[in-house]
Amino acid sequence: MDILIEDYRRLLNDLGEVYQRNIYQSLESDHRIIGIVGPRGIGKTTYILTYLKENYFNNPQALYVSADDLYFSENTLLEVARKFIDRYDGWLLCIDEIHKYPNWGQELKNIFDKHRFSY
């Protein structure tokens, strides 16, 4: 899990100045779960990282992971969510590239049902 946190911090530190598109103002963020979909290259990952950098830069209760990371060949999203909540009192988990993770729908539902991320 520590490697995921290190990668997340590195991504935030390496993120440069970003042009904010209209989506930044129109996305509702007061729901327990949000999905961002769209074609490759439109800025979904950049949006998530920019949002995290601007709002949660030094907050250990927020975490970004990419579900296509090799870490998930031996670990599950559910395990990461559990550890994140238990160890860091986590409440904002951003999962990128979830469509590349096997059985993602069921694990996401399990995370949603079993863990109450507080606001």
Residue, then its C-alpha position, 0 to 999 in steps of 0.5 A: m500500500d505504501i508504494l501506491i501512496e508514494d506513486y500518488r504523491r509523486l504524480l501530484n508533485d509532477l503535475g504542472e499547470v493545467y487549463q481548467r475546462n468547463i467540466y471543472q465547474s459542472l461536476e457534482s462532487d457531493h455523492r458517495i460515488i462518481g464515475i467519469v467516462g469518456p474517450r481516451g485523451i480528454g483529460k479524465t486522469t488530469y482532472i482527477l489529479t488536479y482536483l486532488k492537488e487543489n483540494y487534498f494535496n497534503n491530506p492523507q485521507a485522500l488517495y488516487v490509484s490506477a487499477d491497471d497498476l501491477y500492484f493489483s496483480e497481487n492485491t485487490l481494490l477491496e483490500v486497498a480500500r480497507k487498509f486506506i480506511d483503517r490506517y489513514d482514516g481515508w474518505l476519498l478514494c479515486i480509482d482510475e482505469i477501473h475498467k481494466y481491472p477484472n471483476w471491477g463492478q463487483e469489487l466496487k459494489n463491495i467497497f460501496d456497500k461495506h465501507r462508508f467513506s465519511y464526508 
